[in-house]
Amino acid sequence: MSYAENLKQKLNIDNSEPISAVIYARVSTDNDGQKDSCSNQVALAEKYITNHPNIQLVGIFVDDGISGKNDFTRPQYNAMLQLISEGKVDLIITKALSRLNRDQLNSLMLRSLLVEQNATVLTLEDNQVHDFEDMGSELLHSISFAIDAQYVKRQSINGKKTQELRCERKELSAKDCQSYGYDWHSDTKTITVNEDEAEVVRRIFEEYVYRNGTPASIQKALKMEGIRKSSRTISNMIQDERYIGKFYINKRTSKLGTGQTKSKRIQLPKEQWVLVERPDLQIVDTELFEMAQRIHQTRITVYEKPDKKTTQARFQGTHKYAGKIFCPDCGKPYHFGYSDRAKTKPIYVIKSHSECTNPVNRISEPDLEEITRQALKKTIDQQNEVCKTLEAVLTECVEASQNNGNELSKLKQQKSSRENQIDSLIDTLSEGGLSENAKERIKNKINTITEEIDNLTETIKNKESSKLSVSYVSDKIAEIKSAIAELRNFTEIDRDRILNYIERIELIANGDVNMLLKSGQVITIVATNNSDFSEGESVVKKGKQDARCSWPAAYRLPPPRALPRQ
């Protein structure tokens, strides 16, 4: 005899062994048509228990307004499963199997649990005790589970069709009027303006536009009057187009999840939204709303969140050489710090550098400033040679443009000759006595010469515009020299100058420093023992650029360690 048949006999005998039972009730929606359904299901089950004294009720579990398509959204259902797994339940009393699950996977999992724990289900709609161990009823149960699952899918399809009809008719629902200032009337399914709240909305916009208010300041003012709105909510209200009578529907769609899969809400692109214009629900003047959007956009531009590159403090910090100094061997950066507890001696140190063969672990900021200052000055001094070369090139250009004078004279003579030819042909044509063919040839000749004159005029104009004055070279060279002199006279090394001129600084193991400039020049500064920085030894040519510079006396590197033998 199966466990279900044994349980049936116990139910039919009043003085039999006690049966531990639980009641489970569920409805998927909380609308008016089903608001009393759960209580009715529980009452029906309690009446059945009253008629069977040997049933001991150990728990009542109700999931009101929750779908049965999955189990992780039903806390009462999961609590019941926990009680069953502990072996404390013999019987589940429910209205129908569909109240327990609307999914095949969860139904089969519940069936396996009940068989394992010697428990079963009593459905009140047909007064049946289900035997899940019976091979004959297993097929019927599987079909019932499949039908329940198909019901959920049909409901989902019907819901999407209803949404499509709403979009075609441009109908608003309760979820479309969730903004502050509107009321939804469920009896008539209409939206109206709440005048008290609408007055607050208008004040928010006026404070934001006319009095330079911010969401935070507006929030504080409203809080003093007993109106509690967060600054984030106020910021969203300022951007809400519903206040000018523009309601959008079809903003989201859903992907049905059943069993162990959650349903997903998917945000649709704005191109797929459906606009429902309701001028009767407008609270804020259109011009005021547009002004608020312009102000909001301006503030976003000013206070926008910087990108990742800017927010990396170690590489784009506020310190002068942050993100510029690197070890050439391992590529790690040097970070800003202080060499004393009083924080008066700024340095740049490299961390976790024990595995690298480069012994240079730190450098002081004053030494870097002096190196940068002398390197930039030496680079600027080299621009004098560039000026001489540029002056020679510009002089050649001026001379070439001056030589165009003879060519211009020839072109003007050609133009004058062509104009005389046209005058002669016009005189011949006006004398008369010519045949029609002769007149036609003269006219064609005049047109041809006219085109040549136009081309000559254009060429002369271009030649004259390209002609340079004698003072052109001296003026340009004077401007360049003035700019170089202005650059040479700088005294302070600040963050902006470093960002504009220096791309990368590398501290080499032998004590030298490679400085890559934005222009592509690589300056190598060699460490020396000369205490007079201004009269240092010449620097040998390394990399792309030859610089004459020496090492400051204040900077002393430790002696380089011998490289390990391979």
Secondary structure, 3 states (H helix, E strand, C coil): CCHHHHHHHHHHCCCCCCEEEEEEEEECCCCHHHCCHHHHHHHHHHHHHHCCCCEEEEEEEEEECCCCCECCCCHHHHHHHHHHHCCCCCEEEECCHHHHCCCHHHHHHHHHHHHHCCCEEEECCCCEECCCCCHHHHHHHHHHHHHHHHHHHHHHHHHHHHHHHHHHHCCCCHHHHCCCCEEEECCCCEEEECHHHHHHHHHHHHHHHHCCCCHHHHHHHHHHCCCCCCHHHHHHHHCCHHHHCEEEECCEEEECCCECCCCEEEECCHHHCEEEECHHHCCCCHHHHHHHHHHHHHHHHHHCCCCHHHHCCCCCCCCCCCCCEECCCCCCECEEEECCCCCCCEEEECCCCCCCCCCCCEEEHHHHHHHHHHHHHHHHHCHHHHHHHHHHHHHHHHHHHHCHHHHHHHHHHHHHHHHHHHHHHHHHHHHCCCCHHHHHHHHHHHHHHHHHHHHHHHHHHHHHHCCCCCCHHHHHHHHHHHHHHHHHCCCCCCHHHHHHHEEEEEECCCCCEEEEECCCCEEEECCCCCCCHHHCCCCCCECCECCCCCCCCCCCCCCCCCCCCC
